[in-house]
Amino acid sequence: MAEQREFICVTCPVGCSIEALVEGQELIEMRGQACGRGEHFVQEELTDPRRMLTTTVRVRGGTLPLVPVRSSAPLPQHLLMEVARALRQVELEAPVQEHQVVLENVFDTQVDIVTSRPLNAA
Ligand code: SF4
């Protein structure tokens, strides 16, 4: 049975509010998207929702105790908590380079977790 659903497209900073008529994983019609990428976003939300992950990991011997990290591409939404848990076990050694790989091909997703900035040794 078809249902009306609302989505906020997070593909770009505009953040269009999209109303869609869907049946299961099938998109029947939609409105509110300012560009064609909105349809791709809704299709992906219905079949394989993904999000960027940003968090921090611990650093030993650095000028700060934590360094920000992010996923190199959006991760499947159902894996976000597991990846965050895995990152809590990680401790890097200073100095840390920007874009240093923290976890490679995390959970076989072809996505790496990388640092967002460098961090000097204390
Ligand atoms: S529909 Fe297009 S303009 Fe609107 S948020 Fe998505 S990418 Fe940006």
Residues whose N, C-alpha, C, O or C-beta is under 5 A from the ligand:
A	BS01	SF4	C9 T11 C12 V14 G15 C16 Q33 A34 C35 R37 G38
